[in-house]
Amino acid sequence: MKATFPFVRSATPSWWPEGNSTSGIVLRSMFGRPMVAVATLICLALVAVAVFAPWLAQQNPYDLAALNIVDGRLAPGMRGATGHLYLLGSDALGRDMLAAMMYGMRTSLGVGLTSGLFAMALGTTLGLIAAYFGGHIDSLIMRAVDVTLGFPTILVALMMLAILGQGVDKVVLALVVVQWAYFARTVRAVASVERRKEYMEAALCLGFSHRRALFSQLLPNCLPPVIVIGLVQVAAAISAEATLSFLGIGLPATQPSLGLLIANGYQQLIAGYYWISVFPGLLLLSLVFSMNIVGDSVREALNPRLQK
């Protein structure tokens, strides 16, 4: 049954005007300023490279049959014994650093996006429940949020991986545990305001179930901060995964990752083989920095108070 009363707000979020105006605002925010436009293009290009890495890379860096130990530690721009051009050099195993970085970024993005989506789903749901029901349920969820945010992110992830062991699924689980609280606290703050508005009271008077009221009425009007937090937390998850892999407790050595690539070349910096660690580090910095700039521009676009 669709509400037809003039005082009932529809399920369409309040921040979504008619037409494509919101999309236009976001696009203008992302491409209207040179620095943000460059960061957006870099972010999109890196994501595209990561997605199509198996087709773009000239070598599978984790296929042992395709590696030649004779080509180990070649400087950028040198050719190997078979004539293969190593644009960014090779590591001690003869892996093409450009191909290894493509595959590593593919894994890092996959871990960051997966953990970010799961953390978003869990934190958003708990935040909505806390704001909607209030009382003891709100207090219980918020105390869990306070406890989670009271410990450093890396420390909690280190403790979990020390117990669970290495693996992509273990890293994703650890990142979800340390990230969900950011979504829950933000959504609870926004939903607490929306919960008191007339359209929610009208929905309850019309006999909407709690689930329908939560996810068809309340959730759409809480999406802007969720989107912004999601973009920022994906970048944070990529950084956290790289940190854990660099410390040797994140992904296994057989799984490509930017953090592992940096760790592999860290001990060889003093010997002059800078490209093994520096180039993956610069790629990680570019990816995280560009994603943060895009997230900040989207935050300004979706928040009229911050628009200039």
N, C-alpha and C positions, 0 to 999 in steps of 0.2 A: 504493500500500500504506500503510495507516494504522497508525501505531505503537500498540501496545497494552500496551507494557511500563509498569509503574508509575513507573519512574524517568525516562521520556521526557516532557518538557513538550510540550504541544500548541502549535499555531501561535497559539492565542489569547494575546494579551499577558498578562504577569503582573500588569500594573496594571489589568486589566479583570475585576473580580469577576463573579459570577453576577448575573443580573438587570440592573437599571438603576442599580445603586449608584454606579458611576463617573459616569454622567450626572447622577445626583442630587447628587453631590459638586460637580461642575462648576457645575451650576445654582445650588446653594446658595452657592457661592463668588461667582458672578456677580450674584446677586440678594439675597444674604443681608445685605449691607452697603449702606447708602444711597448712598454715593459710587460704589461699583462698579456698583450697579444703575442709577444715573443715567447713568454712562458707557456701560454696555451698551445702554441704551435709546437714547441719543444716537447711538451707533455704528450700531445697527440701523436707526434712522430715517434717518440720512444715507445709508446703503447703499441703502435702499429708494427714497429720493428720487433717487439717482443712477441706479438701474436704470430707474425709470419717468419719467425726466426728459422724454422726448419727449411723454409724455401729460400730465404735470403742468404743464410750462411753457406759458405763454400766448403765447410768441413763440419762434421759432427764431432765436437771436441771430446765427447764422452764415448766414442766408438774406438776402442783400443786398436782395432784392425786398421783404422784410418790414420793413426798417429805414427810419426817417424821420429824416434829418439834422437836421430842425427840432427834434426832441425830444432833441437832444444835451445832456448835462450837466444833466439835470433832477434836482433834489434829491429825496430820498426822500419819498414820499407825494404827489408832484405828478402831474398828468395831462398827457398829451401833446396834440398838436393834434387827434388823432382820438379823444380821450377815454380812451385807454389809461392805466390807473393803474400808475405805477412805484413799487411799494412800497419798493424799495431804491434808487431813482434809476436813472439811465441814464448811459452813458459818452459819450465824444465822438462816437461813431458813431450814437447813438440806440438802442443795445442795452439791453434791460431787464436790469439787473444781477442780478435774482433768477433769471431764465431763464439768463443767461450763467453764473452760479455753479452752477446745476444741471448744465448741460452740461459745464462745466469739471470739476466733481467726478466726473462720469461718466468722463471721460477719465483723470483722475488715478487713480481707483480701478482702472480697467482696466489702466493701465500698472503700477501697484503690484502688483495680483494676478497679472498675467501674468508679470512678472519674478520675483515671489516664488515662483510655482509652478515655473518653469523652474530657478531657482537651487536650490530645495529638491530637485528631482529630481536635478540634477547633483551637488550637494554631498552629499546623502544617499547616492547610489550610490558616489561616490568614498570617502566616509568608511567605508562598509561594506566596500568592497574593501580599503582600507588596514588595517582592524582584522582582517579575516578572513585575509588572506594574509600580512601582516606583512613583515618583511625589507626587501629593496630596494624593493618596491612601496610599502610603508608610508612609507619614507624619502623616496621621490620625491614622493608625493602630499603629504606633510606639508611638504616644502620648498617646494612650489608654494603651499601654504596660507600659509606664513610670508612668502613674497615678496608674495603678494596682500594680506595684512593689513599688510604693512610700509609701504604707501603710503596716503595719505588717500583716502577713497572718492571725494570730489568731484574730486580731482586726476586720478585714473585715468579717471573718467567724462568729464572735460573733454578729456583727451588723446584718448580714443577717439572722441568726437563731433567733435573738430576734424579727425580723419582721415576718419570715416565720413560726416559731414554730419548734417543734421537729419532727423527723421522718427520716428514712433512705434516702428517696428521697431528703429531705431538706438538709441533711448533704452532700450528693453527689453534689447537685447543688452549695452549698456554696464552696466546695472544688474545683469544676471545675472553678468557678469564680476567685479564688485566684491562680490557677495553670496554666491556659492556657497561661499566659504571658511569663512564662519561656520557653515553647516550641516555642512560636511565635518569641521571640527575638533570640533564638539559630538558628532556621530554617531560619529566615530572613538573618542572617549573613552568613550562609553556602550557601544558595540559591543565594545570591547576587554575590558570586564568580562564582558559577556554571552557572549563567545566562549569563555571558559574554563569555563562552567557545564556541568552534566551533560547537559542536553537537547541541546546542540550536539554533544557527543561521541557521544551516542546516535544523533543524526541521521546523523552521518558513518559510524558503525558499521553503520547500516541501509542504507548505500549511496546516501544522498541525493546528488544532483549539487551542484556548487558553487552554481549558480544557485538551485536549490530551497532549499538550506540558507541562502543569503543572504536571499532574499526571502520565504520562507514561515516560517522559524524565527527568524532573527536580526532582520530588519527590524521585525516587529510589536512586539518587545520594546524597540525603540529609538524608538518613535513619540512618547511624551510630550514629550521635549525638542524633537523636530522640530516638533511642533505649536506649541509655545511660541515657538521661534525663528522659525517661519513668520509668526505674528501680529506679532511685533516687526519683522521685516524688511519686511513689507508696509507698515507705517507708515513705516519708514525709507526705503523706495523711493518712497513718495508725497512725502516731504520732499525727497529727492534730485531727483526729477523736477521739483518746483516750483522748486528752486534752479537747476537747469539751464535751465529755461524762463525764469526770471526774468533769468538772465544772457544770454538770447538765443540759446543754442546747443542748446536741447532740442527742443521741438516747434515746428513752423512756425507762423507767425502765423494761418494758416487753420484750425488745429486748436485747439479749446477746451481750456484748461487753467487750473487755479487759479494756477499760477505766471505764466502769461501775463497773466491778469487783474490780478494784483498789479503786474506790470511796467508794464502799460498805464496804471495810475493813479498810479504812483509819481512820475512827473514833474509830475503835476497836484496833488499834495498842497499845495504851497506856494500854489497859486491858490485853495485852499479846497474843492476837489472831493474831499473825503476819502473819500466812500463808494465811489469807483471802485476804490480799493486796500484800504481798511480792511476792508470787508465780506468780500471774498474771503480776506483774511488771517485774519480771525477764523474763517471757515469751515474753512480749512486747519488752524488751530490746534486747533479743536474736534475735527476728524476724527482728527488724529494723536494728540492727547492722550487721547481716549476709547479709541482702539485700543491704545495703550500700557497703559492701566489694565486693559482687558479681558485683554490678554496677560499682565500680571502676576498677575491673579487666577486665570487658568487655570494658570499656572505653580505657584502655591501649591496649587491644587486637585489637580494631578497629582503633586505632590511631598509625600509625607506628612511629611517633616522640617520643612516650612515651615508646616504646618497648625497653627493655634492652637486 
